[in-house]
Amino acid sequence: MASKLRAYLDHGLPSGLVRLLEQPPDSISTLDGDFSFGIEEEYFLADAETLRAVTETPPGLFQSIHRRTQGRGTREFLQAQAEVNTSPHVCAKSARAELHGLRHAIAEAAAEYGLVILASGTHPTACWEDIEMTSKQRYQDVMDELQIVGRRDVLCGMHVHVQLPDPDQRVSVMSRIIPYLPLFLALSTSSPFWNSHCTGMKGYRLAAYDELPRTGLPELFASTADYDAYIAAMVQSNVIPDASYVWWTIRPSHKLPTLELRAPDCCTRLDDAIAIACLYRGLVRHLYLHPFHNADLTAVDRCIAVENKWRAQRYGVQGSFVTKNHGAISVASFLDQTIRLIADDTDKLGCTHDVQHCRTIVAAGTSADAQLDIFNSHCAEGKDSALTAVSKWLTSTTLQG
């Protein structure tokens, strides 16, 4: 026991986490915290008749949204968007129920103004040049900095927050989870169209989003001190006001003691959203409780993850990932390995059934696959009719479940 303790301390782990890891296995569940999680989703607002994204929205709409969601529904960067934030949950069933309720609350408020909502990474026909920015000082400052890159940010994602028992370990987990980030994108792809064009990609959203600075995969920070030094340099140089202006695919939350996954497209199907959130929650728990897992990642591993991110965007769940030593591996196999790795964690968290749904996503396809199938089946009617059919499917499926 003494030698193990010395190994932990030499590795630079905080004493609180060392004490946790030194506990007998059957006592860990009472000490490791509940790894509570919350979900943010962004939706498109569209005209109920034409299903085209709105250019601007009336203030009364968001007053109604605020009232119906008890403050959990808000405006987003652009006026064609709305956002919801769930409360923290320790039960997947309750998280699902709240997210279902929030989707319907937003939809009901939108209906008062002749609008509907669509849950997807991109809107099939939205034209970025036509959509107005939301009038808010933070957004105005960001737009002034980003210019046309900000104007093109007509994109909707899903963010998942997981609270760690020791928030100081968020940077360690963030670095060690990098190889898994492409998996979350592949499972969530819902953005095959852009500006009425078929992009040839399953997930175009991050391709557009990566035009922004401080996006993509985070660097392999060796410690929290290194991450803090980076943020301090950016703030002291007047590049950003604070860490909330860092928009990587995963980041330590600036306001909350959580590690925030930002890679996924907004999932059209509610069950997909919950499954991906639970997969992430289980993996965060596993990496937290196994601090040596992926502790030896190198620049090569990060470069491979960058390539796999592209492959997730291009091919979704039908694609394959690069591995360092074993050649190409299918997304399905990568998912199976991940689910097996975290089986004990998802069992302890009570979300094994929800995580298993990720296998259904791979087998049946993502929202992007469904959208493309619908588009192709209506192509004989013309491109506009085919895109309208896709938008109808997005509108109805967003509220199912």
N, C-alpha and C positions, 0 to 999 in steps of 0.2 A: 504493500500500500504506500509506503514511504517513497519508493522509487517512482511509482505512478504519479504521486503528488509532485515530486520534483520535476518530472517530465512536463506536467501541466504548467507549473510555474515558470519553467525555462522557456516554454512556448509563448509566454507573455499573457496568459489568460488571467482575468481578474479573479480575486479570491472567492467572490460569490459564485462564479461559475465553476471554479475548482471544487468548492464544497458540494455543489450540485452533482458533479460528475463522480465524486467519491462516494455518493450514496448507493446503497444496495439497489439493484434494478427495480425491485417492486415498490420502492419508495419514490422513484423519480417523478411519477405522475402527480404526486402531491406537492412537488417542489418546483416543477419546471414552468409553472404558470399555465394559463389556459390558451395562450396563443390566439387571443380573440382577434377577429378579422372583420373588416368592413369593405364594402364595394362602392365604387363610384362608377356611374355610367353617364355617357353623353349621347344625346339623341338628336336627330334632325327633325326640324319642324317643317311641314310641307302643307301646301294647299290641299284641302280635302277633295277638291274636284279634279285638279290637274295632277296632283301628287308631286308637283315641282317644289323644290326648296324655296321657302319664302326669302325675300330680300331683307325685310325688316319686320319687327313684331311690336304690337302695342304694349305700353306699360301695364295695362290692365291684365294682360295674359299672365304676367309673372306675379302680379298681386294675387291672382287666383291660384297659381301654382304654389306660391308660398303658403297660402291658407290651406289648400288641400293636402299639402305634404308636411304641414307643421314645420315649415322652414327648411326642409331637406331637398327642396327643388329650387334651382336658381338659374340665372342666365349663365351663358358661357361666353367665350371670346367673341364669337360672331352671333348675330341676331337670329340666324337660322338654327341655332343650337339651344338645347336645354340640358341641364345636368342634375343628377340626383346623387345623394350621399346617404348610404344606410347608416344606422347606428351600429356600434360594435356588437358582434355576435360570437357566441361559443358553440352554437348549434347551426348546422347547415340548413335544417328545416325552417328555423325561424328567420334566417337570412333570406332564404328563398321567398318566404311569405312576405317579408317586408319589401323586397325588390319587386315582387309581383304587384304589391299594392302601390308602390311608387310609380311603376310604369303606367298603371291604370289611372292613377291620380293625375299624372301629367297629361295623359290622353284625354281625360275628361275635361281638364282645363282648356286644352287645345281645341277641343270640339266646340266650346263656347264661342270661339273665334273663327270657326270654319277651317280648322287645321287638324292634322294628324301627326303622329310621331313615327319615326323609323329608327330602329336600332341596327346600325351597320357602320362599318369603318368609313365608308364614303357613300354619298348619295349618288344613285346612278346617273342623274341628269343635272346635278347642281353645277352652276357656272360661277366660279369663284369671283369673277369680275363684278357680278351683280349683287353680291351679298354684303350687307353693311356690317360694320363693326359695332359691338356693344359699347355704349357710352359709359365708361368707367375709367377712372384715372389710371389704374394699373394697366388696363388693356390699351389705353391711349399711349402710355409710355412704351409698352412693348411694341405696339404697331409703329411708333415713331422710330424705334431702333431697327425693327425687322423689315419695314417697307414692303416690297412686293412679296417677299417670302412669308410675311405675316398674313397678307391678303389671301394667299393660296392655302391657308391653314383650315380648309373646309373639311375637317376630319373629326371623327368621333371614336374615342377609345374607351376601354374599361380599365380602371385602376383598382388594384386589390391591396389593402393595407393589412399587415399582420403585426401584432404587437409582440415583441420579444420580452422575456422576463428581465433581461439585462439589455437595455437599449444601446449600451456601449458596444455590443457585439454586432450591431447592424452592418457596419462596414465590412467586417469579416465575412458575414453571411452573404452580403452583396457580392463580394469578390468571388466567393466560392460557388455561387449559384450561376455564374456567367455561362458555363457550358449548357445549362438547361433553358436559358431564356428563349432560344429559337423554338423550343417545343411549345411554349405557351403561345407564341405567335402563330405557329402552324395550326394549332387546335382552334384558334379563334378567328381565322381569316374570314373577313366579310366585306372586303373592299376590292372586288374585281373590276369595277367601273370607275371612270373619272371623266367628268365633263362630257357625258354621253358617249364615251368611247370605251370599248372593251380593251383593257390594258394588257391582256395576256398574262396577268399576275393574279394570284389568289388574294394577296394582301398588298395592295398599292399604298395603303395609308402611310406606313412607315417610310416608304420611298419618298413620298411628298413631305412627311414630317421631318425627315433627315436633312431637308434644306435648312432647317433652323439650326442655330448654334447650340452646342452643349446637348446634343441628342445622341442616339445610338447606344452602344454598349458602354458601361463605365470602364474606367481603367482598372488595372489590377492593383488597387491600393493595398499596401502591405500592412497598414494600420489605420486606426481612427485618426491618429495624429497626422498622418499624411493627407487624409481626406480633409481634415480641418484646415491644414496648411493651404491646400488648394482653394478652398472656399474663402479663406482669409485673404489670399492674394487677389482673388477676383473682386471681393468687396472693397479692399483697400485701393484697388486700381480703378474703382468706380465703374466696373464693367457690369456688375449686378448688385442689387441692394441686399440680397440674402440668398440662401441656398434654394429657395423655392423657384429660382430662375434657372436652375439646372434641371434639364428635361430628359435625362437618360431613360432607357427602358426599365430601369430600376434605380431607386434612390432612397436614402434615409429621408423620411418625411421631415420637413422643416418645423412643422407645428405639432406633430404627434410623435409619440415614442414608437413609431412603426417603421417597417421596411415596406416601401410602396412599389409594387409591380406595375409598370406602365406599358409593357410591350403589347398586350392584347388589343386587337380590334374590339369595338363594342359588339357583343354577341347578339345575334338576332333572337336565337332561342334561349329562353330563360334557363333551361336545364344545362345548356352548354356553359353559360356564365357561372353557375354554381359549381359545376364540375371542375372548371379551370381554377376557380378560386380555392376550392378544397385541395386540389393537387398542389397548388402553390403553398397553401398553409401547411400541408403535410411535409413538403420539402423544406420549408423554412425551419420547422421543428426539428427535422432530421439533421440538418446542417448545424443548427444551434447546439444540439446535444452530442454531435460528433464533430468536434472542432478540427480534427485532423483530416476529415474528408475533403478532398480538393484543396488542401492547404499548400500543396506543391505545384499549383498551376503556374505556367510560364507564359511568356509572350506568344509562344506557339499555340497554346491552348486558347488564348484569347483570339488570335487570328483565325483559328478554326471556327470558333463561335461566331465571328463576324461573317465568315463564309456561310455558315449554317443559317444565320439570320436571313441572308439573301435567299437561300434555298427555301426557307419557310415562306418568305414573301412570294417567291416565284411559283412554287409547286404545292404549298399547303401540306395537307396530310398525305398526299400521294407521293411526296418527294422522299429523298434520302438525305442523310447527314454524313458529313465527313467525320472520321475518327482518326486518331493519331496512329494507332497501331493495327487496326483491324479492317481498314478499307471502309467502303460505304455501308451504312446501316439504314434500314428503312425507318421512317418516322414511327411506324407501328412498333417495331422492335425497340426503338429508343424509349417509347412510352412504356412498353412492358417492363423494361429494365428499371425504369424510374418508379413505376408502381410497386414492383417487388422490393426495391430499395427502401421505400417508405411505408411498407405494409404495416409495420408495428405502429408507426406514427399515426397513420390514418385510422387505425383501429382504436388507439388511445383517444383520438380526437372525435371518434364517432362519425366519421365521414367516408368510410370505405366504400359504401354503396354509391355515394355521389361521385367519388373519384373513378369508379368503374365505368361511369358514363363516358369518360374520356375515350374508352375503347369504342363505344358506340359512335362517337364523333369521327374516329378514324375509319370505321367500317362504313358508315352512312354518308360521310362527307360533312364539311362545314357549311356555314351559310353561303360562302363564296361558291361552293360546288352547286348548291341549290339554285342560286341566282343564275349561274351560267347555264344550268340545265333548262331553266325557265326561259331564259333569253334565246337559247338555241331552238327551243321548241316553238317559239313564236316568231322566229326570223322571217318566215315566209310572209308575215303580215307587214313587214317593214321594221326598220330599226326602232323608230319611235314607239310603235305598238309593243315591240318586244321589251323595251326599257320600261314602259308603263306597266307591263305585266310583272316585271321584276319588282317595281315599286309597290304594286298591290300586294305581292307576296310578303314583302318586308313589313308593310303596314299591318297586315293581319297576323303574321307570325310573331311580331313584337309583343302582342297582347295575349298570345296563347299560353296555356299552362297555368 
